[in-house]
Amino acid sequence: MSGAAGERRIDHDLVWVVEDSEEDAEAIARALGRTHPGLELEFIDRGTGFVERLLEAGRKPGLVLLDLKLPGPGGAEVLRSIRSRPELDDVTVVAFTSSTGPDEVDRTYAAGADSYIYKPVNFELFRTVLKGAVDYWQDRAKGGGQGPSAHPPP
């Protein structure tokens, strides 16, 4: 989407991944490389300075995959910072994490996550879950229907 002159646009073919684990980052790159080869992925390994970087970007990602366990400011703090900026309202943020506690799920939605997805250990399931999430949010961005692939807040 492009807006008025000088307005920074959302690019739904651009995904920023905030992930400090090199193994998980590589798995995400492999999985999305297979299922969505047209996506442009940008990897960020910490929450420090993330919101500022997002604000300054000429092309804002249509989707941010956010790990919750990060060095420096954790994912929940990064998420609250993103949601405190109205100019970032159109950026979809999906918590993609190994954390499964119900309290953490609730806190993450309360902080403004669009979806919360658990990272499966099995790569095939990991790829399937990630594909479903990306498909769901890209379809929503294009005005499509809703499906069961990702779990938006209740």
Residue, then its C-alpha position, 0 to 999 in steps of 0.5 A: m500500500s502506498g499513501a500520500a507523498g512522503e508517507r512510508r508504506i506497508d509492504h506485505d511481501l516484507v517480513w521482519v523476524v525478531e529472533d535471537s536464536e540462530e537455529d530458529a532464524e535459519a529454520i524460519a528462513r528455510a521454511l519460508g524460503r520453501t513455502h513463500p519464496g517471494l517473501e523478503l525476510e529481514f532478520i533482527d536479533r534483538g529488541t534494542g532499537f527495533v521500534e526506532r528502526l521500524l519507524e525509520a524504515g522506508r518500507k514497513p513490513g506487513l508482518v513482524l514475527l516476534d520472539l518473546k525471549l530476546p536479549g535486552p528488551g524482551g518481546a513483550e516490551v517490544l510489542r508494547s512499544i510498537r503498539s504505543r505508536p499509532e503510525l505502526d498500527d498497520v504492522t501485523v505482529v505475530a508472537f512466534t515463540s516457544s513459550t506456551g504458558p496461558d498467562e504469557v499468551d494472555r499478556t501477549y495479546a493484552a500487549g497488542a499481538d495480532s496472533y500468538i503461535y507456538k514454535p513446534v520442534n518438528f521442522e515439518l510441523f514448524r513449516t506448516v504452522l509458519k506457512g499457515a500464519v503467513d498465508y492467513w495474515q497476507d490474505r487478511a491484508k488483501g481483504g480476504g476471508q478468515g481461516p483457521s490457520a492462525h489464531p487471532p485473539p478471542 
